[in-house]
Amino acid sequence: MSRGAKIATAAVAAFVVVLIARFPARWAAGVLPRGTTCLRISGTLWSGACAGLAWSGTPIGDLTWDGHPLRLLIASLSADVALSRGAGTAHGRVDVGPSGTVTARGVEASFPLDRTLLDALPPGTHASAQADIPLLRFKGMRVLALRGRIDVRGLTDTRGGPLGDYRLSFPADSTARTASSGPVGHLTDLGGPFSVDGTVRLTPEPGYVIEARVAARPGAPPDLVDALRYLGSPDSSGRRPFSLSGTF
């Protein structure tokens, strides 16, 4: 390639980079995933904000992003993102590959937990959740890989009675190894009226299957102890089987 051709190529590349960097974010509103809406989009494609982000009519929060345009050279769309919703916050780095696979790294989040986020919770149940997720990879709604932990603290029933604190942790090798499998995490209690030990398996539907053994601790409220009897007969250690499944 001649010197003049190299200069022309570099000039065109620089122009394209500047054009992309200044591309107004609102121009891209038409390519948002189906069911996703923003009340107001501002900034550029590489540094902007979406106020009033919602999915299928459910409010998610306000999203901001700062992109990494040079990642386009390896066919990857990458950005540092932050989400806020009331007292809840989350931030991390998101990479979208050419096949549509999304990889999130360094995700840290803290948010109130209720039925608006997890409809499997009984009405009137409340808690707070904190997440530390070094790696999350998914395609569509299916989770392919997950590493990290999620803590649920201050779980209460509909009358405000304490139900305990819990941790869901996914080890480094928690990946979907086949088309019909998904990451498996360990569920345990962090204190409270119940002793809990079990697993949470994410399924391709997408969905989840919870299987655990539960026992009441000494001093647990009598009504909670009585409720455990509906789970079935206890094993030799006094634990009873508990299972729950659903989709999301």
C-alpha positions in Angstrom: 0.0 0.0 0.0 1.4 3.4 -1.0 2.0 6.1 1.6 -0.9 8.2 0.2 -3.3 5.2 0.5 -2.2 4.6 4.1 -2.8 8.3 5.0 -6.2 8.2 3.3 -7.2 5.0 5.1 -6.1 6.4 8.5 -8.1 9.6 7.8 -11.3 7.6 6.9 -10.9 5.4 10.0 -10.5 8.5 12.2 -13.6 10.1 10.6 -15.6 6.9 11.3 -14.5 6.8 14.9 -15.4 10.4 15.5 -18.7 9.9 13.7 -19.6 6.9 15.9 -18.4 8.6 19.1 -20.7 11.6 18.4 -23.7 9.5 17.1 -26.7 10.8 19.1 -28.0 8.1 21.4 -31.6 9.0 20.6 -31.0 7.9 16.9 -30.5 4.3 18.2 -33.9 4.2 20.0 -35.4 2.3 17.1 -33.1 -0.7 17.6 -33.8 -1.3 21.3 -34.7 -4.9 22.1 -38.4 -5.7 21.6 -40.4 -4.7 24.7 -37.7 -2.3 25.9 -38.5 1.4 26.2 -36.9 4.6 27.4 -38.8 7.7 28.5 -35.9 9.9 27.6 -32.5 9.2 25.9 -29.7 11.7 26.0 -26.0 11.9 25.2 -24.2 9.9 22.5 -24.1 6.2 21.5 -20.9 5.9 23.5 -21.6 8.1 26.5 -25.3 8.6 27.3 -28.3 7.9 29.5 -31.7 6.3 29.3 -34.1 7.7 31.9 -37.1 5.6 32.6 -35.9 2.3 31.2 -38.7 -0.3 31.2 -39.1 -3.8 29.9 -42.5 -5.2 28.9 -44.0 -2.3 30.9 -42.1 -3.0 34.1 -40.0 -0.1 35.3 -36.3 -1.0 35.6 -34.7 2.4 36.4 -32.3 4.9 34.9 -29.4 3.7 32.9 -26.1 5.4 32.0 -23.2 4.1 29.9 -19.7 4.9 28.8 -18.6 2.9 25.8 -15.2 1.6 24.6 -15.2 2.2 20.9 -11.8 0.5 20.3 -13.4 -2.8 21.2 -15.2 -2.7 17.8 -11.9 -3.7 16.3 -12.4 -7.2 17.7 -16.1 -7.2 16.8 -17.3 -6.5 20.4 -19.6 -3.8 21.7 -18.4 -2.8 25.2 -19.5 -0.3 27.8 -19.3 0.5 31.5 -22.9 0.7 32.7 -24.7 1.9 35.8 -28.3 1.4 36.8 -30.2 3.2 39.5 -33.8 2.7 40.7 -34.8 4.4 43.9 -32.5 3.1 46.6 -31.2 0.4 44.3 -27.9 0.6 42.3 -25.9 -1.6 40.1 -22.8 -1.1 38.0 -20.4 -3.2 35.9 -18.9 -3.7 32.4 -20.9 -5.3 29.6 -19.6 -6.8 26.4 -21.8 -7.9 23.5 -20.2 -10.4 21.1 -21.0 -10.8 17.4 -23.2 -13.9 18.1 -25.3 -11.9 20.5 -23.8 -13.3 23.7 -23.7 -10.8 26.5 -20.9 -10.9 29.1 -21.1 -8.8 32.2 -18.0 -8.5 34.5 -17.4 -6.9 37.9 -21.1 -6.4 38.6 -21.9 -5.0 42.0 -25.5 -4.3 43.0 -27.6 -3.4 46.1 -31.3 -3.2 45.9 -34.6 -3.7 47.8 -36.1 -7.1 47.0 -39.8 -7.5 46.6 -42.4 -8.9 44.1 -41.7 -6.2 41.5 -38.3 -7.9 41.0 -39.0 -11.5 42.1 -42.7 -12.5 41.7 -42.0 -15.8 43.4 -42.0 -14.0 46.7 -45.2 -14.2 48.7 -47.2 -10.9 48.7 -46.0 -8.5 51.4 -42.6 -10.1 51.7 -39.6 -7.8 51.8 -35.8 -8.0 52.0 -32.6 -6.3 50.7 -30.2 -7.9 48.3 -26.5 -7.4 47.6 -24.7 -9.0 44.7 -21.1 -9.4 43.8 -20.8 -11.0 40.4 -17.4 -11.2 38.8 -18.8 -13.0 35.7 -22.3 -13.3 34.1 -22.7 -14.6 30.6 -26.1 -15.0 28.9 -27.7 -15.1 25.4 -31.3 -14.0 25.1 -32.8 -14.8 28.5 -30.7 -18.0 29.1 -27.8 -17.8 31.6 -24.8 -19.6 30.2 -22.3 -18.9 33.0 -22.4 -17.3 36.4 -19.8 -16.8 39.1 -20.2 -14.8 42.3 -22.7 -14.5 45.2 -26.0 -12.9 46.1 -26.9 -12.2 49.7 -30.5 -11.7 50.8 -30.8 -10.0 54.2 -33.6 -9.0 56.5 -36.2 -11.2 54.8 -39.6 -10.7 56.5 -43.0 -12.3 56.1 -46.3 -10.4 55.4 -46.6 -9.5 59.1 -43.0 -8.2 59.4 -41.7 -11.3 61.2 -38.1 -12.1 60.5 -37.4 -15.1 58.2 -33.6 -14.9 58.2 -30.6 -14.0 55.9 -29.4 -16.2 53.0 -26.6 -16.5 50.5 -26.6 -17.9 47.0 -23.1 -18.5 45.7 -22.0 -19.8 42.3 -18.5 -21.3 42.0 -16.0 -20.5 39.2 -16.9 -23.6 37.2 -20.7 -22.9 37.2 -21.5 -23.0 33.5 -24.0 -24.5 31.2 -22.1 -27.5 29.8 -24.9 -28.8 27.6 -28.0 -27.4 25.9 -30.2 -28.8 28.6 -28.1 -27.7 31.6 -27.4 -24.5 33.4 -25.3 -23.0 36.2 -25.8 -24.5 39.7 -25.4 -22.4 42.9 -25.2 -23.3 46.6 -28.0 -21.9 48.8 -27.4 -21.6 52.5 -28.6 -19.5 55.5 -26.6 -16.7 57.2 -28.6 -16.9 60.4 -32.2 -16.7 61.4 -35.1 -19.1 62.4 -34.2 -21.6 59.7 -31.2 -23.8 58.9 -31.1 -24.1 55.1 -28.8 -26.0 52.8 -29.4 -26.7 49.1 -28.9 -25.8 45.5 -30.4 -23.5 42.9 -30.2 -24.7 39.3 -30.8 -22.3 36.4 -32.6 -23.9 33.5 -32.7 -23.1 29.7 -36.4 -22.2 29.6 -35.2 -19.8 31.2 -36.1 -20.7 34.8 -34.9 -22.1 38.1 -35.2 -25.1 40.3 -34.6 -24.8 44.1 -33.9 -28.0 46.1 -33.0 -27.7 49.7 -33.3 -29.2 53.2 -34.8 -27.0 55.9 -35.0 -27.2 59.7 -36.2 -24.8 62.4 -33.6 -23.6 64.9 -34.2 -23.6 68.6 -36.3 -20.6 69.6 -38.0 -20.3 66.2 -41.5 -18.9 66.4 -44.0 -21.8 66.9 -46.1 -20.8 63.8 -43.0 -21.2 61.6 -42.1 -24.5 63.2 -45.7 -25.7 62.5 -45.5 -24.5 58.9 -42.5 -26.7 58.2 -44.6 -29.8 58.8 -46.2 -29.3 55.4 -42.9 -29.9 53.7 -42.9 -33.6 54.6 -41.2 -35.9 57.1 -37.8 -34.9 58.5 -34.7 -36.9 57.9 -32.4 -38.2 60.6 -31.0 -34.7 61.2 -34.4 -33.1 61.5 -34.3 -31.4 58.1 -37.3 -31.5 55.7 -37.2 -31.3 51.9 -38.1 -28.1 50.2 -38.4 -27.6 46.4 -39.6 -24.7 44.2 -39.4 -24.1 40.5 -40.4 -21.4 38.1 -39.6 -19.4 35.0 -38.5 -15.8 34.4 
